[in-house]
Amino acid sequence: MPAPDDPRAYDALFDAPEPSAEQRAAVRLWQATDRFYERVQDFARGLSTEPRAGEAHDALAELIRGSRTALPLTAWRGNRDARKATGLDVTALESLIGVTHRLTGFVAASLDWTIAVHEFTRPPLRGGAFLVQLRIPIGVHVGWLPPIGSERLRYQQELLLYRPTVRYWAVDRRNPALPVLVCEVMNDDS
């Protein structure tokens, strides 16, 4: 794997056409510090009909549908609150093992687990923090944001999935303060 300090080295891991101007603009909105991504998520989940969020949603979904992983990848997603993310307390994550589930909206993750831990699990909230390890096989639709997103956020090595189906395989509790929910992203074109 390439050195994590140069996310451009990861570009070859994704088979993606040149993004449109609308897709580039949607990525910038997604990464903006005003939390616009929450409005896009609300639109994706049917909780909003805001036109600007809908346009960003459509452009991001199109970006993701147009690109695929060229190699198997492991990505990481940090969660501050297990209850909010899964409906379960962090102590009950094992009950997800063996479950296949279609997630709603967009799922952001990083190729760098330290980013997921340091920026997205702290401070832990009432349900407890945890990390998700996403095993992504070849051919899964993924939007790779560093080449087209914010230069200052390139270090996050952010990728986006849209409504992925995942199968939960295990919970790694070697670090009791931050369990890892291990899942595989299923390769489906629905």
N, C-alpha and C positions, 0 to 999 in steps of 0.2 A: 504494500500500500504506500501511496505517496506520503510525504511529510505533512502533518496536519497544519503546519503554519502556512502552507500554500494551497488553498482550496482550489485554485485553478488547475492544479495537477489532477484533481478528481474529475474534471470535465469529460475525459474520455470514458468514464464509467457509465455515461448516459448517452443514448442514441436519441438525439433531439434535433429537430429542424430549427432554423433561425426564428426566434419569436417575433410576433407582430408588434407593432407600436402599441396596440391595445393591451397585449399580454404584458409588455414591459411596464406600461402604466399601471396595470392591475397589481403586478408584483411590488411596485413602489408603494401603492396604497396599502397593500397587505403588510408591508414592513414598516409603515409609518408609525411614529411614536404616539399617535393619537388614538391607538387601539381600534382603528377602522376595521381591522380583521374581525373584531367581534360582530360588527354589523354584517360583514360578508358571511360569517358563520350563521348568524340568525337567518339570513336569506337562504342559505344552503339547507337549513333545518326547517324551512317553511314558517319561520316566526316573524318574517319581515317581507315587505314588498317594496322596500326602498329602491328606486331605480338605480342610483349610483352603486349601491351594494350589489344589485343584480347584475349590472354590467361588469363589475369586477369579478363576481362569482363566475359568470359565463366565460370571461377571458381566462381566468385561472383554470377552470375545468377543461377548457380547450387546450391550454398549454400542457396540462398533465396528460390528457388523452393523446396528445401528439408526440409524447416522448416515452421512452422505456429504458429500463436498466439494461446495460450491456453485459454486466457481470453480476453475480450474487453480491449483495451488500448487507452490512449490518448497520442499522441506524438506531438512534437513541432518542427517547422522549422523556423529559422530566415532568413529573406531576407533583404539585404541592399538596393536593387534597384527594386522597383515594376515594372518599365518599362522593365528591363531585364528579370525578372521572369515571368511576365504576359503579357507584351506588353501594359500595362495600367499604368497611373500615380496612385499613392497610393490613390488619391482622387476619383478614378473611380472604385475601387474594387467592389462596389455594383453591377456593371453590370455583374459580374460573378455569382451572386446568381441564383441558379436553373440550372446552366450549369453542364453537366457531361462531363468530359474531360479525355482522356488518356494521362498521362504525358510521356515524353520521357526519356530514360536512367534510371539512378539510382536516388533515392530520399533519402537523408540522413536526419534523424531527431533525436531528443533526447527525452527521457522520462522526462527530467527536463527542464521545461520552462525557468528557469533562465539561463541555459547554452545557449539555443537558443537566448534569448534576449541579454545577455552580450557578447557572442562571435560571433554572426552571424547577428546582426542588426546594429552594430556600427563599423565605422561611417556610418550614412545613406548617400546614394548616390543620384544622381539627381532625380530619380523617386520616392524617399521616401522609408523608411524602413517599413516593416510590419512583422507580425508573422503569421504563419500558424498553426492552431490547426487541427491535423489529428486524427479523430476518427476512430479507427481501430477495426473492429469486430473480433470475434473468427474465426479462420480458415484462416486468410489472410497470404499469404506467406511473411515472414519477416526474414531478416538476423539480428541476435542479435550479435553485434560485441564485447562487453566487455570481454566475456570469452576467445575469440580467438585473439583479437587484441592487440594493444599496451597497456602495463600496465599503462604507464603514461597518456594515453587518456581514460582510463576506466571510469573516473569521468564524461565524456561527455555522457555516457549512449546512445551511438549511435546505431541506428538501420537503416537498409537499406531496401528499397522497390525497386522493379524493374518494370518499366513501369506500375505503378499503375493507375487504373481508379479511379477518384475522382469526387464527386458531391459537389459543393459549396453550403453551406446552409445559411450563414450569414456573416456579417461583424460587429464585435464588436468594437465600437469606444469609449468605456468608457475612454480609455486613448488616447486622440487625437494625441499624439506624436507617438503612436505605435499601429495602428489598428490591429485587429486579424481577419484573413480570416478563417472561420470555414468550414471544409470540412469533408466528410465521405469517407474513402477508401472503394471501392466496393470489395466484395469478389468474384473475378473471377479467373479462372484458365487458362486464355488465355495467 
